């Protein structure tokens, strides 16, 4: 079993890495990992504003007005999302063991993010049938705030090695998400750690918390997964 190498601290704030440059770096490390020249590697960073459109994105789902932000068509799964300042983006480039299926890998990324968000003080979990990390809506029927997505996942596996990855909303400007339908989901909202906590949580701060959780989950040992937020919402409701 190879150690997981975390590369962090280089690409935050004014040094945020252009998305295309990050994609080139991913491909370079991916080729080295497939060839066995490097160990599993995870890149942490921020990007300047950019929309990335996964393979399932349709042209009409692109934002009509996107200012200076580029729209980049990418080879990961999923639909369109946004990356920008105040969002921690992680790119695990890891060789999947023969016993780990792609869906299990995605669940491990979710679990690392759920543990991180929870440790930082925000209750969260999964939503049945949807990837990513979610906060429950307010009250029965979600008649006040809807379910809110705080972390997104979109990956690609080639040659048994992963690339692309996840993003966690820290103190990102949520206005960017009003310009399109994030991940093609129109019945939910988007939130951030800072918005939920009422105080600033930066990408480097979130990365420091996430690192140990992610490394543990990428060691491929058995783990107990967190639950679904719908289960959390109804757990305390008495039967009638």
C-alpha angles and dihedrals in degrees: 000000000000124000117248113242115210116204108195141141098053105085111045133114113347089003094056108146122243109249096237091050089051091049090052089050091050092052092049093051091042091057090049091049093049088051092048094242095124138029125246108299134196121197119204119194151128125244133212109251111301139151116220118200117205124211094273094055117117122211094247089058092067114105112264091215118030106155114207094341116114124227110223124189108219138188098238125105124262133043136286125319140162132246124188149127113326094031123105110222120193128193113191111194101191138152109239115226115236089250094056118082123202093254090053090051090053090049090052091054089049091049094051090050094045091052090048096049090045092050090051089056107265121116110227145146145156132308118220112253095010132089126224134047121301144189119219122251120249116269134337112329091013088260093159118035114006126225108296128212116220102169132033131203130200122159146172128205120201127165088001091297126111130228138171108038138169146329129212120201107230111157098336119149101260090202089083089068091059090069095069142006104274112232088346092285110133101172099064139055137233126238142171139222092250093049093051096043098040092230136082118275112178129205093251090051092051091046091055090056096041098050099077094042092050094047090051093051092046091056084077097228121144115276139177110249123223119248137252120275092231087061089051093050095051098037094089098039112107119233116256 
